[in-house]
Amino acid sequence: LLNINVGGKLFQIAHSVVARYPITRLGKLALYTDPTKKLQLCDDYSVQKNEYFFDRDPSIFHYIFHFYRSGVLWIMDEMCPSNFVEEIEYWGIHLKYSQRCCRILFEEKQDELSEYLKIQKELEAELEPLDSAKQFEGKFLGQFREMIWNLIENPYSSVAAKVIAVMSSIFVLISIVGMTLSTVEEMKHKTGKVWMEQLEMICAIFFTSEYLMRLISSSSFKAFLRAAFNAVDLVAILPFYIQILFESLDEGDMLYHEELHKMENVGKLGKVLKLIKLMRIFRILKLARHSTGLRAFGFTMRQCYQQVCCLFLFIAMGVFTFSALMHSVEHDVPGTNFTSIPYAWWWAAVSLSTVGYGDTVPDTVLGRMVAFGCISFGIILNGMPISILYNKFSDYYAKLKAHE
């Protein structure tokens, strides 16, 4: 018998049994005649007891021991996949010796664990700030830049940092409210317009100073430009300066202005200015910097992009299918709105979303049956991804809050 001591538990097995698997660790131990080679295979050896000691997990070795006796490697659900794989690799046993049903379930569990660890790593990267205190060591004005960085990027570092974070959110809301009020007819008069311009200038100065402070305190300029939040900050302040540039060019060069009138491009310039002003709406994305819910939502969308793409694919298939069916049964009806398949796309889209504006409705019995099928398909389609998205969102949100 081969006396095996694994983590303090003694196992005895015949040499002939383990010798059937010569590539395994115990198989080599049974076949080797050189004592030096045998000692290289174990952690210790007791001459008096003729016992080989292995400092490994005895609970998992039970399944290794069972494998040598039966030739089948059993895998239990409660085992940690990583630990089990590490143990069987140490003993030199391949996963192919397990039953196919156990192996499939085990590989699925491995994939789930790998996916979980991958998401966990990405979530930790999401939680990590752009810079850390260690990155300022040895840099020019390192302590000063670290102080600014904590003040702007880490709201939990001090009371002043928390105040700045709250002020940033307040200025975002004020800017959005100001942009909204500027479209009201009563606010387009001279007095209201001046107030809105002054409000916009104050907000732009605050956002610019905040962006410059982040730029100064950054330890890596390239990493700063690649960060998504900093790109949002830049998009939030650029419209103000682009608008000033356009207006100064428009007022400073009267000749060019007259040429624009002649070429009838003043209307186009006005549309460009309106579009630039509309870009200020992206300032609301700045709230994601200090909003755990928005960050969790964005992370959920990134992790579930495959499910979301599948959902859009199914919606597109449903729109094309039901619009074609509706056109085929309704196109002969006098005064119908389903004159072509593209005209039926809008009806199919609002029916699939279960909104149903009622601006376009079928008149025939067959058309109503198609509409019922379209609405039923939309209900099933809309219900499919909700549980997946919500469960992942709640999980990511809980982890973000726990980190805070």
Sequence and secondary structure as in RCSB ss.txt:
>XXXX:A:sequence
LLNINVGGKLFQIAHSVVARYPITRLGKLALYTDPTKKLQLCDDYSVQKNEYFFDRDPSIFHYIFHFYRSGVLWI
MDEMCPSNFVEEIEYWGIHLKYSQRCCRILFEEKQDELSEYLKIQKELEAELEPLDSAKQFEGKFLGQFREMIWN
LIENPYSSVAAKVIAVMSSIFVLISIVGMTLSTVEEMKHKTGKVWMEQLEMICAIFFTSEYLMRLISSSSFKAFL
RAAFNAVDLVAILPFYIQILFESLDEGDMLYHEELHKMENVGKLGKVLKLIKLMRIFRILKLARHSTGLRAFGFT
MRQCYQQVCCLFLFIAMGVFTFSALMHSVEHDVPGTNFTSIPYAWWWAAVSLSTVGYGDTVPDTVLGRMVAFGCI
SFGIILNGMPISILYNKFSDYYAKLKAHE
>XXXX:A:secstr
 EEEEETTEEEEE HHHHTTSTTSHHHHHHH   HHHHHHHSSEEETTTTEEEE S HHHHHHHHHHHHHS B  
 TTS HHHHHHHHHHTT  GGGB HHHHHHHHHHHHHHHHHHHHHHHHHHHHS SS GGGGTTSTTHHHHHHHHH
HHH TTS HHHHHHHHHHHHHHHHHHHHHHHTTSGGGGSHHHHHHHHHHHHHHHHHHHHHHHHHHHH S HHHHH
H HHHHHHHHHHHHHHHHHHHHHHHHH HHHHHHHHHHT HHHHHHHHHHHHHGGGGGGGGGGGS HHHHHHHHH
HHHTHHHHHHHHHHHHHHHHHHHHHHHHHHTTSTT S SSHHHHHHHHHHHHTT   SSS   SHHHHHHHHHHH
HHHHHHHHHHHHHHHHHHHHHHHHHHHH 
